[in-house]
Every structure is written in structure tokens, then in C-alpha cells.
Amino acid sequence: MQDFVINISKYARSFDSDFIIIPQNGPELIFNDLDNASGLNTDYINACSGLGNEEIFYNGNLEINEYSLEILRKAKPSLKIMNSDYLSDDSNIADDIKRNTDEGFICFPRCSTNYYYNQIPDSIINENSNNITTLNDAKNYLYAIGIAGEFTTKDSMINTIKNTNFDVILIDLFFDDKELTKTDIEQLKTKANGGKRLVISYMNIGSAENYRYYWKDNWKLHHPLWLKKSYEGYDDEIWVKFWKQDWQDIIFGNDNSYTKKIIDAGFDGAYLDNVEAYYNLYFD
């Protein structure tokens, strides 16, 4: 998985040297020795701009993931940490923000009705009018990969997001199965208050999603050998053997690849989900 992320980064940065790469979860990939969480992997760290994580402090209720927290503390000097907790009790949002702020993380607390990232919060943490030109500049972010289903038209979604002051926008490349365009993304790169911001595309590299452009109907009967096993809790996803060339060709390295589509749409970077797919090598 480390090599996969590194190669995605190299490919993307061959088009845009400032392209942002943010792997989500599996923070121990920053180490050479994954089993003992030791020895920093500088190639992996240099390939990334930040690390995304979910449920460091809250997973419904207060439930601190001490293992990942310690790793993120070690990564923080080199990488921006973005944490998204889910809170079943909205009265804990202030506590979640404080815990993240104290650690130097930027955070996106999901309220009790926003488990699937389909809402835009009314308030913004550390709202500002600064120009955000690198991930390190960011003081907050919007994580809204499930938001498309809340709008009847693409323009209504674009306009709603455009009229916010989040420093970083994290959204899906697609609206109603159609790719967002450079014109769409360019509209989102300026905050409502006039400051510049970053727009990042979600991309799942650890599991295949059966509603994506690359999915073929005949895979229901004769699926590729790189499809590994069902993803419990997510009926539309299947864990992949991410090291297989056919899957990697879907993700990067050619004009029809997912990464190239993100680059062509004008995104500033990619948020790589399910890098922890490598766990399946150990725990099958």
C-alpha cells in the first residue's frame, strides 16, 4: 500500500508538482516497520501532504483511539492532520473541537445526523478570510462526499458550497454519475469572503465501488480476480487486491484513470480512502 500511494503521488505530481495527496486511516503506513510502528518511511511521508483519519476521539461516544493518536502525533511535524469524528450526541461537538485543536489537528466533527458526510454545518471552526494555498495553511475543512444526493441539480450543489467560507472543500468527483468540470471546480476555489481555498477530490483506492464509471455489469457473474471480499457494512463496495496491476490501472497511470480524471477536472488534490485495505493481508 505504501508503494501504491507513492506511485499515485508521483503520477499526479508529474502533471502538477503541488498536487495534494491525503491518505485516510492506516496512519501506521508512515513507518517502515508497520508491526512495531517504528522507523519513518520518508518516501511515503514525502508523497503525502497530510493524513486523514476518522474517529480518533469520538466514535459515537467518547472513545479515544490511543494507538492512532500516538502515530498522528509523530506524523504531525511533517504532515497536516485532518480528523473527522462522529458524535451521537451533538452536545459533545465543542469537546471534540477542543481535543483536536489541542493536538494541532484540523477537524470536521460529524453531528448525530451526518454520519454519511451529507450535510454542510452551519458554523465553521476558525473561520477566516486568508488565502489558503497549501494544506498547511488550512484551519478547517468541509468533508461532504455524500452531499450530491441532497441536491436536485449540480448547479444548486455548486452554488451552496461556493457560498461558504471553509478553507478546504473535500467532495466527490461525480454528481449524478457525471464528472464535475474544470468550470465547476474553479467556482469552488474562492471562499464567499473572497479568500482562496483548496478543493480536494475523494477517491477510494482500497475498495471497488459498484456505482463507479469503471464498474462492468458482467462482474456480477464473472468478477475480476482482484476483487477480494465483501466490505461489511457497505453493500456497494468490495475490498480489492490493491497490488494487482489491473486495479492500479483503474486508479492511475493513464488518461482514463481515476487520478487523471481528478487532475483534468482541476482539483488541487486527492483524498485516498481505505488505505487500510492492507489489513486484509494480515487478518483474512
JOPE-V557862 format. One record per pair of residues at least 24 apart in sequence whose C-alpha atoms are under 6 Angstrom apart, sorted by the first residue. I is the first residue (numbers start at 1). J is the second residue. D is the distance in whole Angstrom. If there is no record, write none. Layout:
# JOPE-V557862
I;J;D + I;J;D
This chain:
# JOPE-V557862
6;44;6 + 6;47;5 + 9;47;6 + 19;268;6 + 19;269;5 + 20;49;6 + 20;269;4 + 21;48;5 + 21;49;5 + 21;269;6 + 21;270;5 + 22;48;6 + 22;49;6 + 22;50;5 + 22;51;5 + 22;271;5 + 22;272;6 + 23;51;5 + 23;52;6 + 23;271;6 + 23;272;4 + 24;52;4 + 24;53;5 + 24;272;6 + 24;273;5 + 25;53;5 + 26;276;5 + 49;79;6 + 50;79;4 + 50;80;4 + 50;81;6 + 51;81;5 + 52;82;5 + 52;83;6 + 53;83;5 + 54;83;6 + 54;84;5 + 54;85;5 + 55;85;4 + 58;85;5 + 58;86;6 + 59;86;5 + 60;86;5 + 60;87;4 + 60;88;5 + 80;136;6 + 81;105;5 + 82;106;5 + 82;107;6 + 83;107;5 + 84;108;5 + 84;109;6 + 85;109;5 + 86;110;5 + 87;111;5 + 87;112;6 + 88;112;4 + 106;139;6 + 106;140;6 + 117;144;5 + 117;145;6 + 117;146;5 + 118;144;6 + 118;146;4 + 118;147;4 + 129;193;6 + 129;195;5 + 130;195;5 + 131;195;5 + 131;196;4 + 132;196;5 + 132;197;5 + 138;167;6 + 140;167;6 + 141;166;5 + 141;167;6 + 141;168;5 + 141;169;6 + 142;169;5 + 142;170;6 + 143;170;5 + 144;171;5 + 145;171;5 + 145;172;5 + 148;175;6 + 162;188;5 + 163;192;5 + 164;192;5 + 165;191;5 + 165;192;6 + 167;197;5 + 168;197;6 + 168;198;5 + 168;199;6 + 169;199;5 + 170;200;5 + 170;201;6 + 171;201;5 + 171;202;6 + 172;201;5 + 172;202;5 + 173;201;6 + 181;265;5 + 182;265;5 + 182;266;5 + 199;267;6 + 199;268;6 + 200;267;6 + 200;268;6 + 200;269;5 + 200;270;5 + 201;270;5 + 201;271;6 + 202;270;6 + 202;271;5 + 203;271;6 + 203;272;5 + 204;272;6 + 204;273;5 + 205;273;6 + 206;240;6 + 206;274;5 + 206;275;5 + 206;277;5 + 207;238;5 + 207;239;4 + 207;240;5 + 208;237;5 + 208;238;5 + 209;236;6 + 209;237;5 + 210;236;6
